[in-house]
Amino acid sequence: MTNFFLRPPPLHTLRKDHKDVQPEKEDFGPPSRPVGDGNNAPDTQLSWILSTICQKAADAFGSDTECISTEDMLSAINKLNKDPNRPKKQVCGSLDAVALYPSMEAEETSSTCASLIVRSGVCFELVDWEEAALYLVLNNVEGGLHEDCLPLRKHKGGLRPSITTEEVLGPVMRDKVKSKFYPPSREPTHSEKLEIIFLMMKTAMKTSMTSHTYSWNQDIKRQRTGGGIGDKLAQAATRLYMIWWDKEFLMLVSEAGLMISVFKRYIDDADIVATPIESNVSWDSTRRCLVPGTQFEQQDNVPADQKTLTVLRDIANSVTPMIQWTEDFPSNHTSGKLPVLDIQTWCVDHPEGTKVLHEFYSKPMSNPIMIPSSSAVSWTTKVSSYRQEVYRVLRNTSVELPWSIKSEHLTRLSWRMQISGYDRNFREKVIKEGIKGFEKAVARANLDGKEFLRSKEEILRSKSTRRSHAWYNKGQGKDTFNSILFVPATKDSVLARRIKEAEVSNRQGRHSRIKVVERSGPTVKSKLSKKAPWDNKRCDAEDCLYCLTSTEATFSCRTPGVGYSITCELCSAGGLVSKYQGETGKNLYARGRKHIQEFKASTQSNCMVIHNRIFHPQLVCVPGDENFNFRMEMTGVFKTPLDRQVDEAMRIKNDKVDHIMNSGSEWRADSIPRAAFSAPGLENRLETSKRKQQIGGGHKGAGITRIAVRNPIALGLIEDIE
C-alpha cells in the first residue's frame, strides 16, 4: 500500500444551503463545509481497508438507535403512538453534535473503535500472524504481548527498525533469511490474537487519521485534529464510535431516573421523545447525577420541553468531552413544531397518552426548483422523481392530520413544478399518480398485515434481497434483457424511443433483448465550478516528462488512473505520425519519471529507446534538451483499471498512425472483439478479419483481431461473440 508521488487532494468547500446567512455576512452567503477528495489521497488504500472493517463491526452490533432514513425515524414514532402503555406526558426534542467529524480525536477514536471491533465478533480469516506481530514491533506497540509470539531483532545495536525499514518497503515476498528479525517461536493464543488485532487496528487508525493531508493554494497541509470530511475512515470510525456513544448516553439517562421513549440518531442529529422533567433539577457532570437547582429558577413558565432537553444536553456533553451538543425543542420555534430532517414533529395530548405528530417540512432557504423541465435529464426520470416527491410528502405527514394540511404541501409542490417549467397537465398527472401510488402502498401493507412505515431492519432486509446488479434484467413473458445500452437524454426521449423501435424490429424472434436507458447529461455546476481554482497544472519537477514536453498540460500530472500517449516530434515534423499509447494506475509524473529513467539508461524495452534506435539512430538527446524529440500527453482519467485498459486498446486499434510504438505483447493483451453486420436490414452475420502488423522491435506474428461494425443501427442481434 505504498503510494508514489501522489499529491494530496485539494480542499474545497460546499455551501450549507440549508443554513441561514449569518448577520453582517450577506456578501459571503451561507456557511461552507470544507471537504477533501478521500478517493485520491495518499492514505486512500489504508483508509479504505480500515473503513471496511469498521463498517462490518458497526453492522455486527445492529444498533437500533442508529437511524438510516426518515422512514426509519417515522417507524419508531408510529410504533410509540400505537403503544397502549406509552407515558401520559411526553415531550420531543433534538440534540445536534457540534462539528462531529472534526471533533473525532485520533487517540480516543482509534482506541474505542479498536476495542469495539474486537468485541463485535467480526471474524478475521487467513491472517499472517507473523507479519501482524512484525507490524506491531516496527511501530513499537507490543503492549502486553509475550515476547515468544513477537519477532526479535537479530542485532541489538544501531537504530531500531521502523515501519519504513527496507524489508517493509521492498518486495511483498521478501527474503526472510535476510530479515532483521528472528521469527516468533510460537503462534499466539486466541486471547493474544485478539490483542494483536486490537493493537493493529488502533495503531493503523491513529496513523491514518494523524497523517491525513490535503492541499490548499499549492500548499500541502496535514489535518491538525479530528477526522477529515471526505475521508472514508473518518466516516466509518465515527459511525462505529457513535454506536458506543449511544449506549453510554442512554445508560446515563437511565441511571438519572429519566425515561426516553424514542431515541433515533441520524449521524450527528438525535431525535428524542422523553418523559418531561417538571421539577427544578440539573445535571452534575462531576458526580454524574441529577441535583436540585437549575438555571431556570429565576424564570417563570419555562416550557417542559426546554427543561428536559437542557438536562439531556448536559448529560450528552458529559459522555465524552470530545463531542459537544446543542439542543432544540418545539417551544423554541414560533410554529411550535420541531424541524428534524425533512419532517417537523410536535406532541399533542391524547386520552391514552401523548401522541407525537409529524408533517412534511422543507427549510425556507432551500432551493424551490428541483429538476428544470429544460434539463438534460430523461423524461422518465423527471416523472418518477416528482411522483416520488408526492409520495414523500404524504408519507412524512401523519395520517391523523386532516387532508387540508396535506393539500397545502401538495399545492406548494405543484408551485415548485410550475416554476421549474412544467405545464398544468404534467403537474396534474404527477400528483394524481403519486397519490394513487401512496394509497396502493398503504393498502398493500394493510393487506399483508405489516406496518406501512418500515423499520431499519426491514429497510436493510429489502435492500439485501434486491438484485441491484441485474436491475435491468426484467422482461415480459419469455423476453429477458441480457444487456443494457445507455444513450444521451433528448427532448421527449426521441433518441431512446427510436433505438427501442429499431431493437424490437430487428429481434428476429430472439427472446434476448437489450434495454435502452437514457443517461442524464452533465450538470451546469460540473461545467462552471472548479474545486481548486489556483491549481497549477504544470509542475516544476525536472523529471516530469508530461510537464516538460506537453503543449497543453491541461491536467494535473499527479492525478492517478490515467491514459496517455507519447508522440515523436521529429516524425511529426517530417509528416509522419509515430505514437505510443499507454495507461497507468499511478499518475503521469510517476509514469513519465520511469520513462525518463529507462531512456537515460538506454533500456532496450523502452518505447522511446526502440523508436530512436530504428528511426533516429544518429540522434543524441536527454529529456529537457531542446532537441529531445518526444511529447507526452494525457488522453483521459478513468475510475477503474478495466476502463483504462479498454481505452488503451481502442486507441491502439483506432489511432491512424504511421508507426505504432507499442510492443507486440501489448497488442495481443488488449485485443477487443467487435460485432459486425455485413448488410443493412435483417440479414446480419459476424465478419471477423485479422490484421497483422509488424511492430518495431521485431515482435513477429503480433496482431490484433478486428471486427468492424457496418450497420450500427441493428442492435441486439449478436448473442455470443468468441
C-alpha positions, 0 to 999 in steps of 0.5 A: 500500500505504498503510494508514489508521488501522489499529491494530496487532494485539494480542499474545497468547500460546499455551501450549507444551503440549508443554513441561514446567512449569518448577520453582517455576512450577506456578501459571503452567503451561507456557511461552507463545509470544507471537504477533501477528495478521500478517493485520491489521497495518499492514505486512500488504500489504508483508509479504505481497508480500515473503513471496511472493517469498521463498517462490518463491526458497526453492522455486527452490533445492529444498533437500533438507535442508529437511524438510516432514513426518515422512514426509519425515524417515522417507524419508531414514532408510529410504533410509540403512538400505537403503544397502549402503555406509552407515558401520559406526558411526553415531550420531543426534542433534538440534540445536534453534535457540534462539528462531529467529524472534526471533533473525532480525536485520533487517540480516543477514536482509534482506541474505542473503535479498536476495542469495539471491533474486537468485541463485535465478533467480526471474524478475521480469516487467513491472517499472517500472524507473523507479519501482524506481530512484525507490524506491531514491533516496527511501530513499537506497540507490543503492549502486553504481548509475550515476547515468544509470539513477537519477532526479535531483532537479530542485532541489538545495536544501531537504530531500531527498525521502523515501519519504513525499514527496507524489508517493509518497503521492498518486495511483498515476498521478501527474503526472510533469511535476510530479515532483521528479525528472528521469527516468533517461536510460537503462534499466539493464543486466541486471547493474544490474537485478539490483542494483536488485532486490537493493537493493529487496528488502533495503531493503523487508525491513529496513523491514518487519521494523524497523517491525513493531508490535503492541499490548499493554494499549492500548499500541502497541509496535514489535518491538525485534529479530528477526522477529515470530511471526505475521508472514508475512515473518518466516516466509518470510525465515527459511525462505529464510535457513535454506536458506543456513544449511544449506549453510554448516553442512554445508560446515563439517562437511565441511571438519572431516573429519566425515561426516553421513549424514542431515541433515533440518531441520524449521524450527528442529529438525535431525535428524542421523545422523553418523559418531561422533567417538571421539577427544578433539577440539573445535571452534575457532570462531576458526580454524574447525577441529577441535583436540585437547582437549575438555571431556570429558577429565576424564570417563570413558565419555562416550557417542559420541553426546554427543561428536559432537553437542557438536562439531556444536553448536559448529560450528552456533553458529559459522555465524552468531552470530545463531542459537544451538543446543542439542543432544540425543542418545539417551544423554541420555534414560533410554529411550535413544531420541531424541524428534524430532517425533512419532517417537523414533529410536535406532541399533542395530548391524547386520552391514552397518552401523548401522541407525537405528530409529524408533517412534511417540512422543507427549510425556507432557504432551500432551493424551490426548483428541483429538476428544470423541465429544460434539463438534460435529464430523461423524461422518465426520470423527471416523472418518477422523481416528482411522483416520488416527491408526492409520495414523500410528502404524504408519507412524512405527514401523519395520517391523523392530520386532516387532508387540508394540511396535506393539500397545502404541501401538495399545492406548494409542490405543484408551485415548485413544478410550475416554476421549474417549467412544467405545464398544468397537465404534467403537474396534474398527472404527477400528483394524481399518480403519486397519490394513487401510488401512496394509497396502493402502498398503504393498502398493500401493507394493510393487506399483508398485515405489516406496518406501512412505515418500515423499520431499519431492519426491514429497510436493510432486509429489502435492500439485501434481497434486491438484485441491484446488479441485474436491475435491468434484467426484467422482461415480459413473458419469455423476453429477458434483457441480457444487456443494457445500452445507455444513450444521451437524454433528448427532448421527449426521449426521441433518441431512446424511443427510436433505438427501442423501435429499431431493437424490437424490429430487428429481434428476429424472434430472439427472446434476448433483448437489450434495454435502452436507458437514457443517461442524464447529461452533465450538470451546469455546476460540473461545467462552471465550478472548479474545486481548486481554482489556483491549481497549477497544472504544470509542475516544476519537477525536472523529471516530469516528462508530461510537464516538460514536453506537453503543449497543453498540460491541461491536467494535473500530472499527479492525478492517478488512473490515467491514459496517455500517449507519447508522440515523436516530434521529429516524425511529426515534423517530417509528416509522419505520425509515430505514437505510443499509447499507454495507461497507468494506475499511478499518475503521469509524473510517476509514469513519465519519471520511469520513462525518463529513467529507462531512456537515460539508461538506454533500456532496450524495452523502452518505447522511446529507446526502440523508436530512436534506435530504428528511426533516429539512430544518429540522434543524441538527446536527454529529456529537457534538451531542446532537441529531445524529440518526444511529447507526452500527453494525457488522453483521459482519467478513468475510475477503474483499471478495466476502463483504462485498459479498454481505452488503451486498446481502442486507441491502439486499434483506432489511432491512424498512425504511421508507426505504432510504438507499442510492443507486440505483447501489448497488442495481443493483451488488449485485443477487443472483439467487435460485432459486425453486420455485413448488410443493412436490414435483417440479414446480419452475420459476424465478419471477423478479419485479422490484421497483422502488423509488424511492430518495431522491435521485431515482435513477429506474428503480433496482431490484433483481431478486428471486427468492424461494425457496418450497420450500427443501427441493428442492435441486439442481434449478436448473442455470443461473440468468441 
